[in-house]
Amino acid sequence: MQTNRFYLFVSVLCTAFVLLALAPAAAQDKQPEYPGGMPALVDFMVKNLKYPEAAKKENAEGIVIVKFRVGKDGSLSGIKTVSEGSMNPREDFVREAVRVIKMMPKWTPAEDQGKIAEVEMALPVQFKLGGEKKP
């Protein structure tokens, strides 16, 4: 008899730019950055994001887009989800995505014309189950 083992994929929706600056790209000299860059951000998400048990039982998958502001001091504020463009925004996915974003450390802030600037960002968080069959 074969059993399925489920595991979580934290995937990057956009290969080059997972984080989407919601302000015009030309307005910033330097975008905000998670400490340690993209590899550290992915590592943080993998270590901290927990797949909701009810969603596992229902084989549910989805994407939640979380919007937030990176302040001049690098702190995150205004954390909320964007329902438009989200795929299957289950309430348990939304709660988990927001919980993990709230845990993040301060980021390196953006720069605009050499001055530190506050920027609004969006991070897509994908919840996807994958099965691995074992004998």
N, C-alpha and C positions, 0 to 999 in steps of 0.2 A: 504494500500500500504506500502511496506517495502522500506527503504532506507539504503544504505550502508554508514557507517561512516568509513573513513580510518584513520589509525594511523600508526605511525612509530615504527618499531621494530629495535632497535640497538642491534644486537645480537653478541654473542661471538662465533666465529667459532671453536675455540679450547677450550675445557672446562678448562683445567688446564693452558694452555699457549696461550693466545691470541697474545701476542707479541712474535715474532719470532726473536731471535738473529741470525743474518746472519753470525756471526763469530762462530767458533767452541765453543760449550757450555763449554767444559772443560777448555777453555782458560780464562774464567772469574771466579773469586771467587764470585762475586756478580753482577747480571744483573742490568741494569738501571731500575729505577722504577718511575712511575708517582707519583707525590706527593699525598699521601693518599692511594696509592696502587690501585689494580684492581677495587675495588668498586668505588673509586673516579674517575677513568678513565671512567668507564661505565657511571657514573652520568654526567660527563663533556660532553660525547658524546651525551647522551640523551637530555641534556639541550641546546646544541649548534648546533647539526646537523639538518638541515632543508631539508625536502623532496622536491626536485624540482617539481614545479607545473606541468610542461609539463609531467614529468614522472608519476605523480599522474593521470593525465587525460588519459594517455595511459596505466595505470595499469602496468607500467614497474617496474621491480625489478632487482637487480644486486649486485655484490660484487666488490669493488675496493680495491686493495692491495696498501697501501701507504708505501713507504720505506723512511727512514730518519736516520740521524746520531744523536746520543746523545753524545754531546761533553763532554770534561773533566769538563766544568763548568755547565753541565746539559742542555745547550741550544740545540735546535733542528736545524739542517741544512741539506742541500741536500735533501729537501723534494720533492719526485716525486712518480709517480705511476708505478707499475709493471704491464704491460699488460698481460704477460704470467701468466696463472693461474687465471686471473680475469674473472668473469662471467658477461657478458653483460656490458662491461665498457663504458657506455654512457658518453658522454662528460659532461653533467650536473652533473652526479654522481661524476665523476673525479674532477671537479671544486669544488664541495661541500665538498668532503672528504679532499682535499688538504687545502681548506679554514679553515676547523675546526682544522686540525693538526697544521696549522700555528698559530692558536690562543692559543695553549697549553702553559702553564707556563713551566719553567725549570724543568727538571727531576732530580732525584738523579742519579748521574753518576755511571757507572760500575766500578768495581774494578778487577784488574788482578794482582795476586801475591802481594796484599796489596797496589798497586798503582792505582790511578784513571786512567781510560782508556776510550777512545772514542770507541763507538760501533755502528754498523749499525743494525737497527731494521726494522721490517715490521709489519704493523698493518692492518688486514683485516677489512674493513668497509662494512657492509651489509645494503643494502637498500631493505626493504621488506614491502609491504603493507599488512595489515590485515583488514578484514572487520568484522564489528559487525552489525548484523541485529536488527533493532528496529521496533516495530509495528507502 
